[in-house]
């Protein structure tokens, strides 16, 4: 078994964790950590609060409190939210820990003594009225790359470009609102450029296992050539630079926060009473290190951090950095400033039921933005809960256990011993990659379903190993659907009278499927998996910290774990449906908060320009063909005549429009959007639709006769 170190990006302690954060780094990290523990691997899963830097001081000033007060509040609130969401961290630490200060300063000095840091005089913006140098987050201006008028001093939030703050056009201080002046100051630079060749070799060695989005962004930086980066800043709040001549300077948060992964491991080891144990995880070459992050942190974990570890020497490098793209909310980006967000703590307050936590985890996991941005909607949350967790998974479990309780007094039926023995032999063959040798006596339906029960855990494990969590969860739910089909095909309500022995075999097999689901669903919905194990009177193992000693429990999924005569509990529902009214109330709450945030005033940055509208390429189109996309409930493939060309568009209209009624309709199409592949079909645009009172889409169309291809201005 392997030793696996897992880290999840340290969230800033300047606000509450929202669902976008969870989908970006924390849910996927927890899925993998729980899966790895279920496989019997030795796992250390670390996270914690990033509590320094300008984002913290800015938020503290806005709230009228000290940085210390701010981080104390948000650190505890987010730690509590993570715990209630079922994050299985072995330790959740913080970067205001004195141990972190000490380690970060020692690391700085080690790099300095090895010649990888260099003091340089540089020019920086200075606010003469506030009498301070302006860190990057304290200055705004026009992005030199895309022209965004509220770009930060180090990176543009709109286009993602990095630059020196002096490159901003029309800069202004966020403290006084006035243009800053340029003054000279001294800072220490990490000589990143020296690691160009080593990093190219390192990234190339991971090219077959890293995700494409991670590789593309990393190689784009390498192709441009790496430049040295400052690692100190003129700021009061942070880890002081441990040099006499650096009074008033702190370590740049990007540098010292990365070191938090190591210092948090040190704190974990110290509190276990084994202060040197952290070295086993961070310095032993046998450790596999997996770093989970969002896409805005890719290069810091694929280039900056590995270079820092190379410079120091003696540390393991990330084996994989499975970064996710962004999760949007009801079609728009998460935005705290616009109140377009769902905080985890607010969700938990509105949905205090235990099964709601699992429903949220399942919805996020089944729709992770693994290869492209994804979208969370309240209607999708309700649909996945009601149609998949309740009507498919919960229904199969409940009717199986209910049938056992009604006809066998809650006991697993007696079946021939040879059936169970052969089943175990088949399981060994599957995990060893051998062909299946079926004996006599299996009915066709039994053989097909048992083979699925044995093969699916292997397939799902392969997907988890490759960080393809969405597919893993889809396959797990596909097995549930096969279980329901088997139950229906075998019709035990009929065979219990007409063929009791066959009915007993059916329920024996279905009971083993329920036991398998308690394992296979554990990474995704651990609270429900624990309840299910309790109903089955089996030891609960859901991938919590400390469970590695239970061995490879995952490979036991699909075997006959419940012997004949084993007694189960009286069935209780695992999930309950969320009524439409409750979900609609959440949508109304979201839109109301966003409206109230926008109502008081409109800054210049809040308005779109005519150029923004023209960039969408809005044109009138006529639908000439429409058909449902096989395997989906919501999607239609449309062929749209735009006058000079035809475009293929994928639209989520199947539940509201029949394909035949769309043919011939005029629509408005955004033609300059980047093509995306949805369920294997390329979509080359987007239709404009209004939202009806019931939340259903209504296509926008011209009210007068205009030709296909006409431009919308």
N, C-alpha and C positions, 0 to 999 in steps of 0.2 A: 504494500500500500504506500501511497505517496504522502509526502509532507507538503501541504499547500498553504502558502501565505496569501491571503486575500485582503485587499484594501479597497475601500470605497472613498471617492473624493470627499475631502473635508469641507462641509458646507459652512459658508460665512455665517457667523453668529450675529447678523444684523437684520434678521427677519425670520419669519416662520417658514418651515419646510412646506412646499406645495407639491401638488401631484406631478407637475413637470419635473421637479427635482427627482422624485421617486422613480419615475419611468426612465430618467436619464442614467442614473447610476445605482440607486439603492435597491430597488426591486430586483434587477438582474443580478446584482452581487449577492443578494440573499438567496435567490433561486439557486445559484451555483454553489454557495456555501452549504446550503442544506443538502443539495444533491451529493456533494462531495463527502459530507459526513455520512450520508446514507450508504455510500459506497465503501465506507470504512476507512476513508483517508483521514490522516491527521490534519486538522484545519485550524488555522488562526485567522479570524476575521476581525479586522480593525477598522475603526472610523473615529471621528471626533470633530469638534468644532474648530474652525479656522477663525481666530479671534483678534487678529491684528490687521493693520493696513488702513488705507484711506477709506474704504467702504465702511469700516466700523466707525471711524471718527466722524465721517459725514452723517451717518445714521444717528449717532449719539447727539451731534449738534442739532439735527432736525427734531429730535425728541426731547431736547433740553436736559439730557442726563450725561453722566460721565461715560467714557468708553467701558470702564469696568462694570458699571451698573448695567449697561446695555448687554454686554456679553454674558453676564451672569443670568439675566432674564432669558435670553434666547437660547443659550446653551442648555439650560434645564428644560425649557419648553420643547426644544427639538429632541432632546434625549428621551423625554417622556413620550412624544409623538412617535418616534421610531420604535420604542418598546411596545407601545400599543398596536402599532402596525405589524408587529411580528418580526422585526429585523433581528436576526440572530447574531448580533455582534458579540464576539468574545470580550471586547472592551470598547467602550466609547469614551475617548479622552478629550483633551483640549490643549490648545497651544499656549494658554496662559499658565500652564503647569510649570513651576520652577524647574523641574527636571528638563522640560523642553527648552527653556532659556539656556540652561547649562549645556545641553547637548548641541544646540544650534550654534552657540558661541565657540564650542570646541571644534565643531566641524568647520566653521569659518577659519579659525586659526590654522587648522590642519591644511586647508587648501592654500592659505596664505604662505605657510612655511614651505609648501611643495612648489610654489611658484605659479600657481594657477589663478591668483588674484593680483590685480594691479590697480594702484591708486591713480586716478586721472582727474585733471581739471576739466570741467565742462560748464557749458552755459545752461542755465535753467531759468524758468519763469519765476519771478519774485513779485509778491504783492507788497508794495511799499506802505500801503495803508494798514494792512494787517501785520506787516513786519515779519513775514515768513516766506521761505521758499515754498513753491506750490508743487506738491506731489501730483502725479498724473491725474488722479481722480479729482483734484481740486481745480482743474482747469478744463474749460470746454471751448469749442470753436467749430470751425467748418472743416470737415474731413478732407485731407489733401487728395484722397483717392476717389471718393464718390460724391463729395459735396454735401453730405449730411450736416445739418446746421447745429446739431447738439452732440457732436462727437466728443468722446473723452480724450484725455491727454495722452493715452498710450494705445488705445484701440477704438475703432469705430464699431458701435453696436449694430449698425445697419449692414455694412459690407464685410466686417470682420478683419479689416486691414490693421496691421501693427505699424507704428511709426514713432518717431521722437516727438515729444510734445511741441518742440519748436517749429515743427512742420505744420501745425494747425494754422489755419487762416482765421483772422479776426478772433484771436483768443480772448477769453475773459476769465477772471477769477471767480470761482464759485463761492468765495467768502464775501467779497465786496461787490461782485458784479462788474468790476472795472477792468480795463486792459492791464495785464501785468507788464513788468519790465523784465529785461534779461540781465542776469548777473551770473558771475562765475562762482562755482562751488566745487568741492572735491568729493568724488565718490569712488567706491571700489568696484571694479569690473571682474566678472568671471570670464576667463579666456575661453569661451565656448568654441571659438574658431579653431582652436588646436585639436578639437575632437571630431572635426569633419570626417576624416577618413575612418576613424574607429566607429563612429555612429553609422556611417554608410554600411560598413561591414556588419554591424549589429542589426540594423534594420533589414538588410538583405537576408540575413540568416533567419529572419522571422517571416519572410515574404509569403511562405506557403500556408501560414496559420493565422496571420493577422487579418482583420476585416479590411475590405477594400477601401472603405472611407478613411480608416486609420492610415493605411499605407499611402493613399493619395495625398492626404494633407501632410504627412511626414516627409514624403519624397519631394513635395513642392518646396518645402523649406530647405531641404538638402540641396536641391537643384539651384536655388537662389544663392546658396553659400551662407554658412552660419557666421554671424557676427558676434562679437563679445557683448555681454549684457551686464548692465549695472545691477548690483545686489545690495546696495545701500540706498537709503532715502533720508531726506531732512524731515523728520517727523518725531513727535514725542512719544506716541503710542506704538510699542513694538518691542522687539528684542534688541537691546542696545548693542551697537558695534563694539566689540571688546578691545578697543585700541584707544590710548590716551588722546590721540589727535582727532578722534572721531566723535567727540562729545556733541550731543544733540542729534546724532544720526542713529538710525535703526536698520536692521536687516530688512531688505525689501521682502514684502510678504510672499511673493511668488517663490522666493528662495527658501525662506525658513518654514513656510507652511508645508512644502514637500518633505522637509525633514521631520515633520510631525508624524508621518507614518512610522518612523523609527522610534521617536521618543515616546509615542503612545505604546509601542511594543515594550519599551523599557519600563514604563509605568505599570503595564499589565504584569510583567515579570516580577517587578518589585512588590506589588500587592499580593502576588502568589507566594511570596517569601523565597523566591528563586531569582534574585536580581540579575543573574547572568544568563538566564534562560532565553532572553530575547536574541542572543547571538546565534543560537541554533537556527532561528527562523530567518535572520537577516544576513548571516555570513557563511552558513553551510551551503556549498554548491549543490547539494541534493534537494534543496528547497525549490519548489516551483512557485514563482511569485506572479500573481494575476492582479492587475490594477484596473478597477472599474471606474469609469469617468463618463462625463458628457462630452459632446464633440467640441465644446469651447475650451477644453483642457487637454486636447490630444497632444500637441507638441511639447507641453510641459512634462508629460509622462513618457513620451517616446524619444525625446531628445534632451531636454534640460535635465531632468532627474537622472536618467542614465549617465549623462556626462558628469554630473556632480558625483555620482557613485563611482564612476571610473576614476575621476580625479582623486578621490579619497583613497580608493582601493579597498578590497576586502568584503564588499557587499554584493549580494545577488542582484541581478538586473531583472526587470519585468520580462517574464516569458511571453505574456500576452497583455494587451491593453484593449479589451473589447468595448470600445467607446460607442455609445448610442447617439443618434441624432436627437432632434428636439421633439417633445410632445406639445402639440397645440391644444387649445381649449375651445371647443365649439367653433372650430375653423379659424381662430385667431391666436396669436402668440400670447403666452402667459405674460402678464404685466402687472406688477405690484402698484405702479404709479397710476394705472388706469383702473385699478381694482378688478382686473380681469384675471382672476386666480381662484383656486380652491386650495386653501391651506389644509394640511392634514388634520390639524387640531379642530378646525371648523367642521370638516367632514365627520370626525369622531364625535363631535358634540351633537350633530344632526342625525347621525346614525350610530347610536351607542350599542346596538346589538352586536354580539360577537360574530354572527354570521356575516354582518355587513363588512367587517374588516377583510374576511376572506373574499367576499364578493368584489371589493375594491382591488385587492391584490390580483385576483383572477382577471378582472377587466384590464388592469394595467399590463399584466404579464402577457395576456393574449393579444395585446395591441402595442407591444413595445416598438419604439422607433429604431429598430436595429439597423436598417439600411437606408431609410429615408424618414423624414418627419412624419409623425402619426398624429391622430386627433382623438382626444377624449371628449365624448359627448354624454350628457346625462341619459339620453335615450339609449345609447349603446350600453351604458352601465346597466340600465334596467333590463334591456333585452338579453344581455349575456347572463345576468342573474336569473331572470325568469325562465328563459328558454334553454339554457345550458346547465347551470348549477341546480336549478329546481326541477325542471321538466325532464332533463336527461339524467344527470348524475344522481341527484337526490331521489328521483323517482325510482331508478333501478335499485338503489340501496334499500329504500323503504319497502318496496313491494317484495323484494327478496326476503328481507328479514321478517316482514309481516307474514309472508307465506310460511316461513319456518315456524314462526310463533303459533300460527293458527293450526297447522297440520302436524308438526313434529315437536310441539311443546318447547319451541325455541332451541332445539338441538339439531346438529348437523346430521342429515340422514345417513343410514348405513349403506355402503356400497361395497362391491367386491374389493378385497384387499389388493388384488392384482392391478386394479384401475389406478389406485394411488401410487403403487410402486412403479408402474410403467410411466406414470405422469412425471415422477421425480427423475427417472432415467432420461426421459425426453428433455426435461429442463437442463440437465447436465450437458446433453448433446448440443442444445441451442447455444448455451454460453461458451461452449468450446468450438463453436462454428462447424459442427458436424451435421450430417444429414439426419433426418428423423426417421426412425424405424418404428412404425406403428404396429402394435399387436392386434389380435382379433378382438372383436366385441365392441368397437367404437361405432356409434352411429355417425353418419356423414356430418350432420349438424354439430355434434359434439366434437368431432375431430377438427372441423374447421375453426370452431371457437376456441378450443383449447390451444390449437396451434397459434392463434392470434394472441391469446393470453401469454404464451411463452415467447413469441417473437417481438411483440411490441415493446416490452421493457428494454430489450437489447437495442432496438431502433431509437427509442426515446433517449436512452443513455448516450448513444452516439451523437444525438443532437445537442444534448447538454454539454458534452465534451467539446463540441465545436461552437458553443455559445449561441446556438440557434434556438433560443428559448421559445419564441413564438411558434415555431414548427413543433417543438417538443410538446407544448401544451395542446396544440391542435391535434397531434397524434394521440395524446392521452384522452382527449375528449372523443376522438374517433373510436377508440377502444370502448368507451362508454356506450357509444351508439351501437357498436357490434354486440355489446352485452344486452342491450335492450332488444335488439333484433333477435338474438338467440332466445331470450325469454319468451318473446312473442311467438316465434316459430315453433318452439317446443310446447307452448300452450299448457303449462302445468295445471291451470284451472280445469282443464279437461282430462289430462292424463292422471290426475290425482284419483279419479274415479275409474277411468278406463284402463290405465296401465300404471299402477302404483310404483313398480320398480323403476320404470322410465322416469316418472316424476321425481323419484328420490334422486336419481342420477342428475337430472336437470338442476334440482335445487342444490345438490352437492357442488356442482360446477359453478353455479351462480354465486354461491357463498364464497368460493375461492376467488372469484372475480372481485367481490366486495373487499376481501382481504387484500387483494392486489392493489385496489384503488386507494386503500389506506396508506400504501407506500408510494405509489406513483404520483398521487396528488399532494404528498407531504411538502415538497418544495414550494408549491404554489399556494395552497390553502392549508397551512399547518394547523390552524385551530380546528377546522372541520376534520382534518385527518386524525387529530388527537381524539376528537369526540367519536369518530367512527371506530377507532381502535378500542375505545372504551365499550362501545356497543357490542363489539366482537369479543370482548374480554381477552384481548391480545395486549402484550406490552406495547405501549405507545413509543414510537421512534419516528420523529418528524424532522430530524436533522438539527436539533438544538445543540448548543455548545456542550461538550462533554459526552456526546453520544457515540463518538468514533469507536469506542470499545465494544459496541454491539456487533461489529464486523460488517460484512457486505450485505446489509439487509435488502438493498435494491435488487440484487440478483435473485432473491427469494420471491420477489413479486411474480405472480403467475403460477407458482407451485401450489399444491394443496396444503395450505398452512393450517386449515381447520380440519381436524380429524373427525371421523364419524363419532357422534355422541357428544361432541363439544357443545357447550351451552352458550347461547348468545343472550344479550339483554333484550328486553322488550323494545321494539323499534320506536325511535323518536325522530322527528324531521330534522335534517341537517341544515336546511335552508328554508326561508320563506320568501315569497314574492314581494317585490316592491310595487305598490299600486301606482298607477299612472299619475294620480293626483299628487302623490308625494314627490315624484320625480319632477313633475311640472313646477311644483313649488320651488324646487332647487334652481331650475332654469330661470324662473322669474326673479328669484333672489340674486342670481348672478348678474342678470341684465339690469336689475334695479341698482345694484351697487356700482356697476360700470357707468350707468347714466348719471348717478349722483356725483361720481368722481369727475365727470366731464362737464357737469352743469355750471359750476360756479364761474369758470373762466376758460377762455381758449387762448393759449399762447400761440405765437407765430408757428412754433414747431408742431402744434397739434393739427394744423391745416395741411391738406394735400394740395398740390399745385396742379395746374392744367397739364404740365409735363408728366406728372405722376399718372394721371388718367390716360394720357396718350400712350404711355408705355405699355398698357394692358392690351392695346390693339383690339379694341372692341369693334366687332363687325356683326352685321345681320347674317344669319345663316338659316338654311332650310333643311330640316331633317329628311333624308331620303331613304334611310334604312335604320331599323332598330331591332335589337334582339337581346334576350337575357344572356348573361354570362354564366355558363354552366358552373355549378358548384357554389353559387352565391345567391343570396336572397334579395339583395338590395341593388345590384349593379346591372346596368344596361350598356351595351355597346352600340353607339350611334354613329352613323355616317352622315356628315353634315356638308351640304353644298354651300361654299362661300363665294360662288361666282367664278373666280379664277382657279379654284382648287377645291378639293374635297378633303375634309379632315375626319379622323376617327377620334371620338371622345367617349370616355367612360364616365357615366353619371349615376349617382346613387338615387335613382328614381323608381326602381322596380316595384316598390311597395306603394307607390302613389300614382303611377302612370302605366298603362298597358302599352307594350311596344307598338301595336297596330294603331293606337290613337295618337301616337306622336308623329307618325309619318306624314309629311307635308306641312308640319307646323313651322312657323318662323320663330327663331330664338336669337338671343344675343350671346355671342361667343367671345371670350377673352382668348385671343389667338397668339399672344406673345409670351405665354407662360412656357417654362421649360417642360418638355415632354416627360411624363412619368409612366412607369409600368405598374399597373394595378391588376393583381391576380393574373399576371402573365399577358395582359393586353395593354399596349401602349396608348396612353391618352394624350392627344395633341392639342388640348385646350380645355376650357371650362365654361359651362353654361351659367348665365346669371339667373338666380332664382330669389324670390322673396320668401319670407317665412310667414306662414299663415298663423292664426291664433292658436291652432292645435299643434304647432311645431312642424307641420308638413311643408315641403317645398312647393312653391308655385312658380313655374317658369315665367320669366320676363320676356315679353314679345312686343314688337312695334304695333301700335294701334292703327296705323295707316299702311297702305300697300307700298312696300319698298322692296327693291330687288335684293336677292341674296348677294352678299359681298359688300353691301353699303356700309360705310364707316359710321360709327356712333361717336358723336363729338359732344 
